[in-house]
Amino acid sequence: VSQSRYLGKLNNSGIREWVTYYGGNGNEYAQSICVDSSDNVYIGGDTTSSDALFTVGAHQTTNHSQTSYSDGYLAKFNPNEDRLWATFYGGVKSEGFMNLLISNDGFLYATGISHSDTDIATPGAYQSTNTSINGSASMIIKLDLSGQRIWGTYIANDSYMFYAKLKGDNLYFSGPSFTSTGIATLSPILSTR
């Protein structure tokens, strides 16, 4: 039995305004949700589905992951439950989004974990390749609110990015590292683990 997600809205009196299932022919896991200043709702996570989780003109209209792997997905809904856009995101191995954040200047930041070597980073990215030993790397993607990718980057090899927060237009992030070098900047508190 496949597993879909649900998404809903309660008003400030605790009255359910709407709830919908969201998913396709595989399993969906929704790890993150955020709302913009116009009350549009964004969800993200990972999926094994090959259908239903994209819209025409999306950044990525197919799930690139191989059998038994998952791709990341993102979707935007208006305040009345209508899906405005949706996209897969990732390469041939597993990806998933853990955090979605809207910046003051109106961009969507999606952070998470990638195991793929392709289809994540854009040309000129901070880190354009996943060279991790254990296969995992943290990723950050910036999109406009219409779902078009501005840029994408790996951020740290052999790591997971579980937490992220925006303060102004600065992104702060954290997660476990499985390596003792290669993440720290100049003059860190700890240069190795």
CYANA upper distance limits for C-alpha pairs under 8 A (distance plus 0.5 A):
  2 SER  CA     25 ASN  CA      7.26
  2 SER  CA     26 GLY  CA      5.75
  2 SER  CA     27 ASN  CA      5.62
  3 GLN  CA     23 GLY  CA      8.13
  3 GLN  CA     26 GLY  CA      7.32
  3 GLN  CA     27 ASN  CA      5.03
  3 GLN  CA     28 GLU  CA      6.46
  4 SER  CA     21 TYR  CA      6.98
  4 SER  CA     22 TYR  CA      6.22
  4 SER  CA     23 GLY  CA      5.16
  4 SER  CA     24 GLY  CA      7.58
  4 SER  CA     26 GLY  CA      8.36
  4 SER  CA     27 ASN  CA      6.42
  4 SER  CA     28 GLU  CA      5.69
  4 SER  CA     29 TYR  CA      7.98
  5 ARG  CA     21 TYR  CA      6.19
  5 ARG  CA     22 TYR  CA      5.58
  5 ARG  CA     23 GLY  CA      6.66
  5 ARG  CA     28 GLU  CA      6.50
  5 ARG  CA     29 TYR  CA      7.02
  5 ARG  CA     30 ALA  CA      6.99
  6 TYR  CA     19 VAL  CA      7.32
  6 TYR  CA     20 THR  CA      5.95
  6 TYR  CA     21 TYR  CA      4.72
  6 TYR  CA     22 TYR  CA      6.04
  7 LEU  CA     19 VAL  CA      6.02
  7 LEU  CA     20 THR  CA      5.88
  7 LEU  CA     21 TYR  CA      6.89
  7 LEU  CA     22 TYR  CA      7.64
  8 GLY  CA     16 ARG  CA      8.11
  8 GLY  CA     17 GLU  CA      8.10
  8 GLY  CA     18 TRP  CA      5.92
  8 GLY  CA     19 VAL  CA      4.39
  8 GLY  CA     20 THR  CA      6.75
  9 LYS  CA     16 ARG  CA      6.54
  9 LYS  CA     17 GLU  CA      6.08
  9 LYS  CA     18 TRP  CA      5.97
  9 LYS  CA     19 VAL  CA      6.93
 10 LEU  CA     14 GLY  CA      6.02
 10 LEU  CA     15 ILE  CA      5.82
 10 LEU  CA     16 ARG  CA      4.88
 10 LEU  CA     17 GLU  CA      6.03
 10 LEU  CA     18 TRP  CA      7.86
 11 ASN  CA     15 ILE  CA      5.95
 11 ASN  CA     16 ARG  CA      7.06
 11 ASN  CA     17 GLU  CA      7.13
 18 TRP  CA     80 ASN  CA      8.24
 18 TRP  CA     81 GLU  CA      7.45
 19 VAL  CA     81 GLU  CA      8.30
 20 THR  CA     81 GLU  CA      8.07
 23 GLY  CA     27 ASN  CA      7.74
 23 GLY  CA     28 GLU  CA      6.55
 23 GLY  CA     49 SER  CA      8.00
 23 GLY  CA     52 ALA  CA      7.25
 23 GLY  CA     53 LEU  CA      7.19
 24 GLY  CA     28 GLU  CA      8.22
 24 GLY  CA     49 SER  CA      5.78
 24 GLY  CA     50 SER  CA      7.60
 24 GLY  CA     51 ASP  CA      6.06
 24 GLY  CA     52 ALA  CA      5.65
 24 GLY  CA     53 LEU  CA      7.08
 25 ASN  CA     48 THR  CA      8.42
 25 ASN  CA     49 SER  CA      5.51
 25 ASN  CA     50 SER  CA      7.14
 25 ASN  CA     51 ASP  CA      6.89
 25 ASN  CA     52 ALA  CA      8.34
 26 GLY  CA     47 THR  CA      7.37
 26 GLY  CA     48 THR  CA      5.43
 26 GLY  CA     49 SER  CA      4.43
 26 GLY  CA     50 SER  CA      7.67
 27 ASN  CA     47 THR  CA      6.05
 27 ASN  CA     48 THR  CA      5.84
 27 ASN  CA     49 SER  CA      6.61
 28 GLU  CA     45 GLY  CA      7.84
 28 GLU  CA     46 ASP  CA      6.45
 28 GLU  CA     47 THR  CA      4.93
 28 GLU  CA     48 THR  CA      7.21
 28 GLU  CA     49 SER  CA      7.79
 29 TYR  CA     45 GLY  CA      5.91
 29 TYR  CA     46 ASP  CA      5.85
 29 TYR  CA     47 THR  CA      6.79
 30 ALA  CA     43 ILE  CA      7.23
 30 ALA  CA     44 GLY  CA      6.07
 30 ALA  CA     45 GLY  CA      4.83
 30 ALA  CA     46 ASP  CA      7.23
 31 GLN  CA     43 ILE  CA      8.34
 31 GLN  CA     44 GLY  CA      6.76
 31 GLN  CA     45 GLY  CA      5.53
 31 GLN  CA     97 PHE  CA      7.24
 31 GLN  CA     98 MET  CA      5.73
 31 GLN  CA     99 ASN  CA      7.67
 32 SER  CA     43 ILE  CA      6.17
 32 SER  CA     44 GLY  CA      5.80
 32 SER  CA     45 GLY  CA      6.95
 32 SER  CA     97 PHE  CA      7.62
 32 SER  CA     98 MET  CA      6.10
 32 SER  CA     99 ASN  CA      5.68
 32 SER  CA    100 LEU  CA      6.42
 33 ILE  CA     41 VAL  CA      7.59
 33 ILE  CA     42 TYR  CA      6.02
 33 ILE  CA     43 ILE  CA      4.98
 33 ILE  CA     44 GLY  CA      7.06
 33 ILE  CA     99 ASN  CA      7.94
 33 ILE  CA    100 LEU  CA      6.68
 34 CYS  CA     41 VAL  CA      6.42
 34 CYS  CA     42 TYR  CA      5.82
 34 CYS  CA     43 ILE  CA      7.25
 34 CYS  CA    100 LEU  CA      6.50
 34 CYS  CA    101 LEU  CA      6.79
 34 CYS  CA    102 ILE  CA      7.95
 35 VAL  CA     39 ASP  CA      6.11
 35 VAL  CA     40 ASN  CA      6.02
 35 VAL  CA     41 VAL  CA      5.09
 35 VAL  CA     42 TYR  CA      6.69
 35 VAL  CA    102 ILE  CA      8.18
 36 ASP  CA     40 ASN  CA      6.00
 36 ASP  CA     41 VAL  CA      7.27
 36 ASP  CA    102 ILE  CA      6.90
 39 ASP  CA     78 ASN  CA      7.46
 39 ASP  CA     79 PRO  CA      6.08
 40 ASN  CA     76 LYS  CA      7.30
 40 ASN  CA     77 PHE  CA      6.15
 40 ASN  CA     78 ASN  CA      4.96
 40 ASN  CA     79 PRO  CA      5.84
 41 VAL  CA     76 LYS  CA      6.10
 41 VAL  CA     77 PHE  CA      5.56
 41 VAL  CA     78 ASN  CA      6.75
 41 VAL  CA     79 PRO  CA      7.48
 42 TYR  CA     74 LEU  CA      7.58
 42 TYR  CA     75 ALA  CA      6.08
 42 TYR  CA     76 LYS  CA      4.97
 42 TYR  CA     77 PHE  CA      6.89
 42 TYR  CA    100 LEU  CA      8.00
 43 ILE  CA     74 LEU  CA      6.23
 43 ILE  CA     75 ALA  CA      5.94
 43 ILE  CA     76 LYS  CA      7.16
 43 ILE  CA    100 LEU  CA      7.92
 44 GLY  CA     72 GLY  CA      7.75
 44 GLY  CA     73 TYR  CA      5.97
 44 GLY  CA     74 LEU  CA      4.93
 44 GLY  CA     75 ALA  CA      7.06
 44 GLY  CA     96 GLY  CA      8.38
 44 GLY  CA     97 PHE  CA      6.18
 44 GLY  CA     98 MET  CA      7.79
 44 GLY  CA     99 ASN  CA      8.12
 44 GLY  CA    100 LEU  CA      7.55
 44 GLY  CA    110 ALA  CA      8.47
 45 GLY  CA     72 GLY  CA      6.14
 45 GLY  CA     73 TYR  CA      6.13
 45 GLY  CA     74 LEU  CA      7.46
 45 GLY  CA     96 GLY  CA      5.64
 45 GLY  CA     97 PHE  CA      5.07
 45 GLY  CA     98 MET  CA      6.87
 46 ASP  CA     70 SER  CA      6.41
 46 ASP  CA     71 ASP  CA      5.93
 46 ASP  CA     72 GLY  CA      4.73
 46 ASP  CA     73 TYR  CA      6.14
 46 ASP  CA     95 GLU  CA      7.00
 46 ASP  CA     96 GLY  CA      5.01
 46 ASP  CA     97 PHE  CA      7.05
 47 THR  CA     70 SER  CA      5.53
 47 THR  CA     71 ASP  CA      5.97
 47 THR  CA     72 GLY  CA      6.74
 47 THR  CA     73 TYR  CA      7.25
 47 THR  CA     96 GLY  CA      8.46
 48 THR  CA     63 ASN  CA      8.24
 48 THR  CA     65 SER  CA      8.41
 48 THR  CA     68 SER  CA      7.87
 48 THR  CA     69 TYR  CA      7.10
 48 THR  CA     70 SER  CA      5.14
 48 THR  CA     71 ASP  CA      7.08
 49 SER  CA     53 LEU  CA      8.07
 49 SER  CA     63 ASN  CA      7.75
 49 SER  CA     70 SER  CA      8.46
 50 SER  CA     62 THR  CA      7.06
 50 SER  CA     63 ASN  CA      5.97
 51 ASP  CA     62 THR  CA      8.16
 53 LEU  CA     73 TYR  CA      7.69
 53 LEU  CA     75 ALA  CA      8.30
 53 LEU  CA     86 ALA  CA      6.37
 53 LEU  CA     87 THR  CA      6.69
 53 LEU  CA     88 PHE  CA      7.23
 54 PHE  CA     58 ALA  CA      6.83
 54 PHE  CA     60 GLN  CA      7.97
 54 PHE  CA     61 THR  CA      5.98
 54 PHE  CA     62 THR  CA      8.18
 54 PHE  CA     85 TRP  CA      7.48
 54 PHE  CA     86 ALA  CA      4.91
 54 PHE  CA     87 THR  CA      4.94
 54 PHE  CA     88 PHE  CA      6.89
 55 THR  CA     61 THR  CA      7.59
 55 THR  CA     85 TRP  CA      6.02
 55 THR  CA     86 ALA  CA      5.82
 55 THR  CA     87 THR  CA      7.16
 56 VAL  CA     61 THR  CA      7.99
 57 GLY  CA     61 THR  CA      8.33
 58 ALA  CA     85 TRP  CA      7.49
 58 ALA  CA     86 ALA  CA      6.91
 58 ALA  CA     87 THR  CA      5.83
 58 ALA  CA    147 GLY  CA      7.41
 58 ALA  CA    148 GLN  CA      7.70
 59 HIS  CA     87 THR  CA      6.47
 59 HIS  CA     88 PHE  CA      7.98
 59 HIS  CA     89 TYR  CA      8.25
 59 HIS  CA    147 GLY  CA      7.47
 59 HIS  CA    148 GLN  CA      6.34
 59 HIS  CA    149 ARG  CA      7.21
 60 GLN  CA     87 THR  CA      5.97
 60 GLN  CA     88 PHE  CA      5.72
 60 GLN  CA     89 TYR  CA      6.62
 61 THR  CA     87 THR  CA      6.64
 61 THR  CA     88 PHE  CA      6.68
 62 THR  CA     88 PHE  CA      6.91
 63 ASN  CA     70 SER  CA      8.40
 63 ASN  CA     71 ASP  CA      6.51
 63 ASN  CA     88 PHE  CA      6.39
 63 ASN  CA     89 TYR  CA      7.93
 63 ASN  CA     90 GLY  CA      8.03
 64 HIS  CA     71 ASP  CA      7.33
 64 HIS  CA     90 GLY  CA      6.92
 64 HIS  CA     91 GLY  CA      5.71
 64 HIS  CA     92 VAL  CA      5.59
 64 HIS  CA     93 LYS  CA      8.39
 65 SER  CA     69 TYR  CA      6.03
 65 SER  CA     70 SER  CA      6.19
 65 SER  CA     71 ASP  CA      6.19
 65 SER  CA     90 GLY  CA      7.65
 65 SER  CA     91 GLY  CA      6.21
 65 SER  CA     92 VAL  CA      4.33
 65 SER  CA     93 LYS  CA      5.59
 65 SER  CA     94 SER  CA      6.93
 66 GLN  CA     70 SER  CA      8.17
 66 GLN  CA     92 VAL  CA      5.82
 66 GLN  CA     93 LYS  CA      6.79
 69 TYR  CA     92 VAL  CA      8.20
 69 TYR  CA     93 LYS  CA      6.16
 69 TYR  CA     94 SER  CA      5.46
 70 SER  CA     93 LYS  CA      7.39
 70 SER  CA     94 SER  CA      5.15
 70 SER  CA     95 GLU  CA      6.55
 70 SER  CA     96 GLY  CA      7.98
 71 ASP  CA     88 PHE  CA      6.92
 71 ASP  CA     89 TYR  CA      6.42
 71 ASP  CA     90 GLY  CA      5.81
 71 ASP  CA     91 GLY  CA      7.65
 71 ASP  CA     93 LYS  CA      7.93
 71 ASP  CA     94 SER  CA      6.06
 71 ASP  CA     95 GLU  CA      5.34
 71 ASP  CA     96 GLY  CA      6.84
 72 GLY  CA     88 PHE  CA      6.21
 72 GLY  CA     89 TYR  CA      5.28
 72 GLY  CA     90 GLY  CA      6.45
 72 GLY  CA     94 SER  CA      8.22
 72 GLY  CA     95 GLU  CA      5.47
 72 GLY  CA     96 GLY  CA      4.85
 72 GLY  CA     97 PHE  CA      6.48
 73 TYR  CA     86 ALA  CA      7.83
 73 TYR  CA     87 THR  CA      6.13
 73 TYR  CA     88 PHE  CA      4.86
 73 TYR  CA     89 TYR  CA      6.08
 73 TYR  CA     96 GLY  CA      7.84
 73 TYR  CA     97 PHE  CA      7.89
 74 LEU  CA     86 ALA  CA      6.11
 74 LEU  CA     87 THR  CA      5.97
 74 LEU  CA     88 PHE  CA      7.10
 74 LEU  CA     89 TYR  CA      8.16
 75 ALA  CA     83 ARG  CA      7.77
 75 ALA  CA     84 LEU  CA      8.13
 75 ALA  CA     85 TRP  CA      6.20
 75 ALA  CA     86 ALA  CA      4.57
 75 ALA  CA     87 THR  CA      6.96
 76 LYS  CA     83 ARG  CA      6.37
 76 LYS  CA     84 LEU  CA      6.00
 76 LYS  CA     85 TRP  CA      5.95
 76 LYS  CA     86 ALA  CA      6.88
 77 PHE  CA     81 GLU  CA      6.18
 77 PHE  CA     82 ASP  CA      5.79
 77 PHE  CA     83 ARG  CA      4.74
 77 PHE  CA     84 LEU  CA      5.86
 77 PHE  CA     85 TRP  CA      7.88
 78 ASN  CA     82 ASP  CA      5.94
 78 ASN  CA     83 ARG  CA      7.01
 78 ASN  CA     84 LEU  CA      7.15
 85 TRP  CA    146 SER  CA      7.78
 85 TRP  CA    147 GLY  CA      7.25
 86 ALA  CA    147 GLY  CA      7.87
 87 THR  CA    147 GLY  CA      8.12
 89 TYR  CA     95 GLU  CA      8.07
 89 TYR  CA    119 ASP  CA      8.28
 89 TYR  CA    120 ILE  CA      8.11
 90 GLY  CA     94 SER  CA      7.93
 90 GLY  CA     95 GLU  CA      6.38
 90 GLY  CA    114 SER  CA      8.06
 90 GLY  CA    116 SER  CA      7.61
 90 GLY  CA    118 THR  CA      8.16
 90 GLY  CA    119 ASP  CA      6.06
 90 GLY  CA    120 ILE  CA      6.40
 91 GLY  CA     95 GLU  CA      8.12
 91 GLY  CA    116 SER  CA      5.69
 91 GLY  CA    117 ASP  CA      7.54
 91 GLY  CA    118 THR  CA      5.99
 91 GLY  CA    119 ASP  CA      5.55
 91 GLY  CA    120 ILE  CA      7.46
 92 VAL  CA    116 SER  CA      6.45
 92 VAL  CA    118 THR  CA      8.24
 93 LYS  CA    114 SER  CA      8.20
 93 LYS  CA    115 HIS  CA      5.99
 93 LYS  CA    116 SER  CA      5.30
 94 SER  CA    114 SER  CA      6.63
 94 SER  CA    115 HIS  CA      5.83
 94 SER  CA    116 SER  CA      7.05
 95 GLU  CA    112 GLY  CA      8.00
 95 GLU  CA    113 ILE  CA      6.10
 95 GLU  CA    114 SER  CA      4.94
 95 GLU  CA    115 HIS  CA      6.71
 95 GLU  CA    116 SER  CA      7.84
 96 GLY  CA    112 GLY  CA      6.17
 96 GLY  CA    113 ILE  CA      6.04
 96 GLY  CA    114 SER  CA      7.27
 97 PHE  CA    110 ALA  CA      6.83
 97 PHE  CA    111 THR  CA      6.07
 97 PHE  CA    112 GLY  CA      4.74
 97 PHE  CA    113 ILE  CA      7.09
 98 MET  CA    110 ALA  CA      8.07
 98 MET  CA    111 THR  CA      6.45
 98 MET  CA    112 GLY  CA      5.38
 98 MET  CA    113 ILE  CA      8.19
 98 MET  CA    161 MET  CA      7.96
 98 MET  CA    162 PHE  CA      6.36
 98 MET  CA    163 TYR  CA      7.73
 99 ASN  CA    109 TYR  CA      8.43
 99 ASN  CA    110 ALA  CA      6.23
 99 ASN  CA    111 THR  CA      5.74
 99 ASN  CA    112 GLY  CA      7.15
 99 ASN  CA    162 PHE  CA      7.86
 99 ASN  CA    163 TYR  CA      7.13
 99 ASN  CA    164 ALA  CA      6.75
100 LEU  CA    108 LEU  CA      7.33
100 LEU  CA    109 TYR  CA      6.19
100 LEU  CA    110 ALA  CA      5.18
100 LEU  CA    111 THR  CA      7.15
101 LEU  CA    108 LEU  CA      6.20
101 LEU  CA    109 TYR  CA      5.65
101 LEU  CA    110 ALA  CA      7.12
101 LEU  CA    165 LYS  CA      7.68
101 LEU  CA    166 LEU  CA      7.36
102 ILE  CA    106 GLY  CA      6.75
102 ILE  CA    107 PHE  CA      6.04
102 ILE  CA    108 LEU  CA      5.20
102 ILE  CA    109 TYR  CA      6.80
102 ILE  CA    166 LEU  CA      8.34
103 SER  CA    107 PHE  CA      5.83
103 SER  CA    108 LEU  CA      7.07
103 SER  CA    109 TYR  CA      8.00
103 SER  CA    166 LEU  CA      7.25
103 SER  CA    168 GLY  CA      7.41
103 SER  CA    169 ASP  CA      6.14
104 ASN  CA    168 GLY  CA      6.66
104 ASN  CA    169 ASP  CA      6.69
105 ASP  CA    169 ASP  CA      7.79
106 GLY  CA    144 ASP  CA      7.72
106 GLY  CA    145 LEU  CA      7.43
107 PHE  CA    142 LYS  CA      7.27
107 PHE  CA    143 LEU  CA      6.41
107 PHE  CA    144 ASP  CA      5.43
107 PHE  CA    145 LEU  CA      6.38
108 LEU  CA    142 LYS  CA      6.27
108 LEU  CA    143 LEU  CA      5.63
108 LEU  CA    144 ASP  CA      6.49
108 LEU  CA    145 LEU  CA      6.65
109 TYR  CA    140 ILE  CA      7.41
109 TYR  CA    141 ILE  CA      6.17
109 TYR  CA    142 LYS  CA      5.16
109 TYR  CA    143 LEU  CA      6.94
110 ALA  CA    140 ILE  CA      6.29
110 ALA  CA    141 ILE  CA      5.61
110 ALA  CA    142 LYS  CA      6.99
111 THR  CA    138 SER  CA      7.98
111 THR  CA    139 MET  CA      6.14
111 THR  CA    140 ILE  CA      4.99
111 THR  CA    141 ILE  CA      6.82
111 THR  CA    161 MET  CA      7.34
111 THR  CA    164 ALA  CA      7.69
112 GLY  CA    138 SER  CA      6.28
112 GLY  CA    139 MET  CA      5.88
112 GLY  CA    140 ILE  CA      7.18
112 GLY  CA    160 TYR  CA      7.51
112 GLY  CA    161 MET  CA      5.78
112 GLY  CA    162 PHE  CA      7.06
113 ILE  CA    136 SER  CA      7.24
113 ILE  CA    137 ALA  CA      6.33
113 ILE  CA    138 SER  CA      5.16
113 ILE  CA    139 MET  CA      6.20
113 ILE  CA    159 SER  CA      8.40
113 ILE  CA    160 TYR  CA      6.05
113 ILE  CA    161 MET  CA      6.63
114 SER  CA    120 ILE  CA      8.38
114 SER  CA    136 SER  CA      6.20
114 SER  CA    137 ALA  CA      5.80
114 SER  CA    138 SER  CA      6.59
114 SER  CA    139 MET  CA      6.84
115 HIS  CA    130 ASN  CA      8.25
115 HIS  CA    135 GLY  CA      5.71
115 HIS  CA    136 SER  CA      5.12
115 HIS  CA    137 ALA  CA      6.82
116 SER  CA    120 ILE  CA      8.11
116 SER  CA    130 ASN  CA      7.66
116 SER  CA    135 GLY  CA      8.08
116 SER  CA    136 SER  CA      8.41
117 ASP  CA    129 THR  CA      6.82
117 ASP  CA    130 ASN  CA      5.81
117 ASP  CA    131 THR  CA      8.30
118 THR  CA    129 THR  CA      7.98
120 ILE  CA    139 MET  CA      8.09
120 ILE  CA    152 GLY  CA      6.43
120 ILE  CA    153 THR  CA      6.95
120 ILE  CA    154 TYR  CA      7.74
121 ALA  CA    125 ALA  CA      6.62
121 ALA  CA    127 GLN  CA      7.82
121 ALA  CA    128 SER  CA      5.68
121 ALA  CA    129 THR  CA      7.59
121 ALA  CA    151 TRP  CA      7.57
121 ALA  CA    152 GLY  CA      4.91
121 ALA  CA    153 THR  CA      4.78
121 ALA  CA    154 TYR  CA      6.81
122 THR  CA    128 SER  CA      7.29
122 THR  CA    151 TRP  CA      6.08
122 THR  CA    152 GLY  CA      5.77
122 THR  CA    153 THR  CA      7.07
123 PRO  CA    128 SER  CA      7.46
124 GLY  CA    128 SER  CA      7.54
125 ALA  CA    151 TRP  CA      7.76
125 ALA  CA    152 GLY  CA      7.16
125 ALA  CA    153 THR  CA      5.83
125 ALA  CA    154 TYR  CA      8.45
126 TYR  CA    153 THR  CA      6.51
126 TYR  CA    154 TYR  CA      7.80
126 TYR  CA    155 ILE  CA      7.70
127 GLN  CA    153 THR  CA      6.05
127 GLN  CA    154 TYR  CA      5.61
127 GLN  CA    155 ILE  CA      6.52
127 GLN  CA    156 ALA  CA      8.48
128 SER  CA    153 THR  CA      6.52
128 SER  CA    154 TYR  CA      6.83
129 THR  CA    154 TYR  CA      7.26
130 ASN  CA    135 GLY  CA      8.12
130 ASN  CA    136 SER  CA      8.22
130 ASN  CA    137 ALA  CA      6.82
130 ASN  CA    154 TYR  CA      7.12
130 ASN  CA    157 ASN  CA      6.91
131 THR  CA    135 GLY  CA      8.05
131 THR  CA    157 ASN  CA      6.88
132 SER  CA    136 SER  CA      6.62
132 SER  CA    137 ALA  CA      7.04
132 SER  CA    157 ASN  CA      5.14
132 SER  CA    158 ASP  CA      5.52
133 ILE  CA    157 ASN  CA      8.25
133 ILE  CA    158 ASP  CA      6.90
134 ASN  CA    158 ASP  CA      6.42
135 GLY  CA    157 ASN  CA      8.46
135 GLY  CA    158 ASP  CA      7.13
136 SER  CA    157 ASN  CA      6.88
136 SER  CA    158 ASP  CA      5.53
136 SER  CA    159 SER  CA      6.45
136 SER  CA    160 TYR  CA      7.45
137 ALA  CA    154 TYR  CA      6.86
137 ALA  CA    155 ILE  CA      7.53
137 ALA  CA    156 ALA  CA      6.07
137 ALA  CA    157 ASN  CA      4.87
137 ALA  CA    158 ASP  CA      5.76
137 ALA  CA    159 SER  CA      5.63
137 ALA  CA    160 TYR  CA      6.72
138 SER  CA    154 TYR  CA      6.16
138 SER  CA    155 ILE  CA      5.88
138 SER  CA    156 ALA  CA      5.91
138 SER  CA    157 ASN  CA      7.18
138 SER  CA    158 ASP  CA      8.34
138 SER  CA    159 SER  CA      6.27
138 SER  CA    160 TYR  CA      5.66
138 SER  CA    161 MET  CA      5.71
139 MET  CA    152 GLY  CA      7.82
139 MET  CA    153 THR  CA      6.17
139 MET  CA    154 TYR  CA      4.82
139 MET  CA    155 ILE  CA      6.04
139 MET  CA    156 ALA  CA      8.18
139 MET  CA    161 MET  CA      7.89
140 ILE  CA    152 GLY  CA      6.30
140 ILE  CA    153 THR  CA      6.02
140 ILE  CA    154 TYR  CA      6.93
140 ILE  CA    155 ILE  CA      7.44
141 ILE  CA    149 ARG  CA      7.74
141 ILE  CA    150 ILE  CA      8.24
141 ILE  CA    151 TRP  CA      6.46
141 ILE  CA    152 GLY  CA      4.75
141 ILE  CA    153 THR  CA      6.98
142 LYS  CA    149 ARG  CA      6.50
142 LYS  CA    150 ILE  CA      5.92
142 LYS  CA    151 TRP  CA      5.87
142 LYS  CA    152 GLY  CA      6.73
143 LEU  CA    147 GLY  CA      6.21
143 LEU  CA    148 GLN  CA      5.80
143 LEU  CA    149 ARG  CA      4.73
143 LEU  CA    150 ILE  CA      5.57
143 LEU  CA    151 TRP  CA      7.60
144 ASP  CA    148 GLN  CA      5.99
144 ASP  CA    149 ARG  CA      7.05
144 ASP  CA    150 ILE  CA      7.23
156 ALA  CA    182 GLY  CA      8.05
156 ALA  CA    183 ILE  CA      6.35
157 ASN  CA    179 THR  CA      8.34
157 ASN  CA    182 GLY  CA      8.15
157 ASN  CA    183 ILE  CA      8.09
158 ASP  CA    177 SER  CA      6.53
158 ASP  CA    178 PHE  CA      5.68
158 ASP  CA    179 THR  CA      6.42
159 SER  CA    175 GLY  CA      7.48
159 SER  CA    176 PRO  CA      6.21
159 SER  CA    177 SER  CA      4.80
159 SER  CA    178 PHE  CA      6.25
159 SER  CA    179 THR  CA      8.10
160 TYR  CA    175 GLY  CA      5.95
160 TYR  CA    176 PRO  CA      6.17
160 TYR  CA    177 SER  CA      7.19
161 MET  CA    173 PHE  CA      7.38
161 MET  CA    174 SER  CA      6.27
161 MET  CA    175 GLY  CA      5.09
161 MET  CA    176 PRO  CA      7.64
162 PHE  CA    173 PHE  CA      8.32
162 PHE  CA    174 SER  CA      6.88
162 PHE  CA    175 GLY  CA      5.65
162 PHE  CA    176 PRO  CA      8.46
163 TYR  CA    173 PHE  CA      6.00
163 TYR  CA    174 SER  CA      5.71
163 TYR  CA    175 GLY  CA      6.85
164 ALA  CA    171 LEU  CA      7.38
164 ALA  CA    172 TYR  CA      5.96
164 ALA  CA    173 PHE  CA      4.62
164 ALA  CA    174 SER  CA      6.91
165 LYS  CA    171 LEU  CA      6.36
165 LYS  CA    172 TYR  CA      5.74
165 LYS  CA    173 PHE  CA      6.94
166 LEU  CA    170 ASN  CA      6.11
166 LEU  CA    171 LEU  CA      5.15
166 LEU  CA    172 TYR  CA      6.70
167 LYS  CA    171 LEU  CA      7.11
167 LYS  CA    172 TYR  CA      8.23
179 THR  CA    193 ARG  CA      8.11
180 SER  CA    192 THR  CA      5.50
180 SER  CA    193 ARG  CA      5.31
181 THR  CA    191 SER  CA      7.77
181 THR  CA    192 THR  CA      5.90
181 THR  CA    193 ARG  CA      7.84
184 ALA  CA    188 PRO  CA      6.64
184 ALA  CA    190 LEU  CA      8.09
184 ALA  CA    191 SER  CA      6.20
184 ALA  CA    192 THR  CA      7.97
185 THR  CA    191 SER  CA      8.19
187 SER  CA    191 SER  CA      7.92
